[in-house]
Amino acid sequence: MDSDQGKLFIGGISWETSEDRLKEYFGQYGDILQTVVMRDKVTGRPRGFGFVVFSDPSVLDTVLQEKHTIDGRTVEAKRALSREEQQTSARSGNFNQGRNSGGGGNIRTKKIFVGGLPPTLTEDGFRQYFEAYGHVTDVVIMYDQNTQRPRGFGFISFDTEDAVDRVLHKSFHDLNGKQVEVKRALPKDANPGGASRTMSGGASG
């Protein structure tokens, strides 16, 4: 447990960034016990995030106040949650941490799923809201084939993956006064086991 105190989650790292590079970069802030770059179990390719553990937990405050660019990529540094904290945050509805580091969070996509849409929302209104995050290339609101009524969810496609990252800084967005949930839209073959689970998990909230 103690090692979690000085543990930092580093997101959005370049595929070229290695453990040594993380150690070299964050070593300027204090002694490092461990650096890990998470890799795909099957392909061995980096998943775009990792962890740095400092021997002195107080170093984290300094690190978190600054912006960090490693190998030309601006990375996101966050305090890594312990298992207990992850479980409590998942229960309280803030499951972004677990969602991003697990179920498909490592897959870069230009498309997002948006659930809980207000029935009055038009495609224009839908597009307008998300245009704030980047150039929207496609807007889809799903309708029931029989009744032609909106089914309460839809998809937005952007022209860059970075726009999706910006949207996902929040799990919930306020759209026409209603809280909607946003998630990465995964290609069907990307996450065979988790797709149905994430859908049902998100819908209940």
C-alpha positions in Angstrom: 0.0 0.0 0.0 2.7 2.5 0.9 4.2 2.5 -2.5 0.8 3.7 -3.9 1.4 7.0 -2.0 4.2 8.1 -4.4 2.7 6.6 -7.5 1.9 8.7 -10.5 -0.2 7.7 -13.5 1.2 9.0 -16.8 -1.2 9.1 -19.7 -0.8 9.9 -23.4 2.8 8.9 -23.7 4.4 8.4 -27.1 5.0 4.9 -28.3 8.7 5.6 -28.4 8.8 6.4 -24.7 10.5 3.7 -22.7 10.8 3.0 -18.9 14.3 4.5 -19.0 13.1 7.6 -20.7 10.4 8.1 -18.0 13.0 7.5 -15.3 15.3 10.0 -16.9 12.6 12.6 -17.2 10.9 12.3 -13.8 14.2 11.6 -12.1 14.8 15.4 -12.1 12.0 15.7 -9.5 13.2 13.1 -7.0 14.3 9.5 -6.4 12.4 7.0 -8.4 11.6 3.5 -7.2 10.0 2.2 -10.3 8.8 3.1 -13.8 6.4 1.0 -15.9 5.1 1.4 -19.4 2.0 -0.6 -19.9 2.1 -2.9 -22.9 -0.5 -5.0 -24.7 -0.2 -8.6 -23.5 -0.7 -10.0 -27.0 1.2 -7.7 -29.3 3.7 -6.2 -26.8 2.9 -2.7 -28.2 2.9 0.2 -25.7 -0.7 1.1 -24.6 0.1 4.8 -24.3 0.2 5.0 -20.5 2.4 4.0 -17.6 3.3 4.6 -14.0 6.1 6.3 -12.1 6.7 5.6 -8.4 8.6 8.1 -6.3 10.3 7.2 -3.1 9.1 10.5 -1.5 5.3 11.0 -2.0 5.6 14.7 -1.4 7.3 15.1 -4.8 3.9 14.4 -6.5 2.6 17.8 -5.6 5.4 19.5 -7.5 5.1 17.2 -10.5 1.3 17.6 -10.7 1.5 21.4 -10.8 3.6 21.4 -14.0 3.0 20.5 -17.7 5.1 17.7 -19.0 6.3 17.0 -22.6 8.2 13.8 -23.2 9.4 12.8 -26.7 7.4 15.6 -28.2 4.1 14.5 -26.6 2.4 16.5 -23.8 1.6 13.8 -21.3 -1.1 13.8 -18.6 0.2 13.2 -15.0 -2.3 12.2 -12.3 -2.0 10.7 -8.9 -2.5 7.0 -9.3 -5.4 5.7 -7.3 -5.0 2.7 -5.0 -7.2 -0.3 -5.6 -9.5 0.8 -2.7 -9.9 4.3 -4.1 -10.6 2.9 -7.6 -13.4 0.8 -6.2 -14.9 3.8 -4.3 -14.6 6.1 -7.3 -16.3 3.5 -9.5 -19.1 3.2 -7.1 -19.6 6.9 -6.9 -20.0 7.1 -10.6 -16.6 8.6 -11.4 -15.4 5.6 -13.3 -13.2 7.4 -15.8 -10.0 6.3 -14.2 -10.8 2.6 -14.4 -12.5 2.9 -17.8 -9.6 4.7 -19.4 -6.9 2.4 -18.1 -8.9 -0.7 -18.9 -11.8 -1.4 -21.2 -10.5 -0.1 -24.5 -9.0 3.1 -23.1 -5.8 2.2 -24.9 -7.4 2.2 -28.3 -7.1 5.5 -30.1 -10.3 6.4 -31.9 -11.9 9.4 -33.5 -15.4 8.4 -32.6 -17.3 8.7 -29.3 -20.5 7.1 -27.9 -22.8 9.5 -26.2 -25.6 8.1 -24.0 -28.5 9.6 -22.1 -29.4 12.2 -24.8 -32.4 14.4 -24.2 -35.3 13.4 -26.6 -35.6 17.1 -27.9 -32.0 17.2 -29.1 -31.5 17.7 -32.8 -28.4 16.6 -34.8 -27.5 20.2 -35.3 -27.6 20.9 -31.5 -25.6 17.7 -30.9 -23.0 18.7 -33.4 -22.8 22.3 -32.1 -22.0 21.2 -28.6 -19.1 18.9 -29.5 -17.7 21.3 -32.2 -16.2 23.0 -29.1 -13.8 20.1 -28.8 -12.7 19.8 -32.4 -13.9 19.5 -36.0 -16.9 17.1 -36.1 -17.0 15.0 -39.3 -20.1 13.0 -38.5 -23.2 13.1 -36.2 -25.6 10.2 -35.6 -28.5 10.1 -33.3 -29.9 6.5 -33.1 -33.7 6.2 -33.7 -36.0 3.2 -33.1 -36.8 1.7 -36.5 -40.4 1.0 -35.6 -41.5 4.1 -33.7 -38.9 6.5 -35.2 -38.4 7.9 -31.7 -34.8 8.7 -30.5 -33.2 5.8 -28.6 -31.4 8.2 -26.3 -27.9 7.7 -27.6 -25.7 8.5 -30.6 -22.2 8.9 -32.0 -20.0 11.8 -32.8 -16.9 11.5 -35.1 -14.1 14.0 -35.0 -11.3 14.5 -37.5 -8.6 13.9 -34.8 -8.1 11.5 -31.9 -7.0 14.4 -29.8 -10.5 15.8 -29.9 -11.8 12.6 -28.4 -9.2 12.8 -25.6 -10.3 16.3 -24.8 -14.0 15.3 -24.6 -13.1 12.3 -22.3 -11.5 14.5 -19.7 -15.1 14.4 -18.3 -17.2 11.3 -18.2 -20.4 13.4 -18.1 -21.4 16.5 -20.1 -24.3 18.8 -19.7 -26.3 18.9 -22.9 -29.5 20.9 -23.0 -29.6 20.7 -19.2 -29.3 16.9 -19.1 -26.3 14.9 -18.0 -25.0 12.7 -20.9 -22.3 10.1 -20.7 -19.4 10.0 -23.2 -17.2 7.0 -23.9 -14.8 6.0 -26.7 -16.8 4.2 -29.5 -14.9 0.9 -29.9 -14.7 -0.9 -33.1 -16.6 -4.2 -32.7 -13.5 -6.4 -32.9 -11.4 -4.3 -30.6 -12.8 -5.3 -27.2 -14.8 -8.5 -27.7 -15.2 -9.3 -24.0 -15.8 -5.9 -22.7 -18.1 -4.2 -25.2 -21.4 -5.5 -23.8 -20.2 -5.0 -20.3 -19.4 -1.4 -20.8 -22.6 -0.7 -22.6 -24.8 -2.2 -19.8 -22.6 -0.6 -17.1 -23.0 2.8 -18.7 -26.7 2.5 -19.3 -27.6 1.8 -15.7 -26.0 5.1 -14.5 
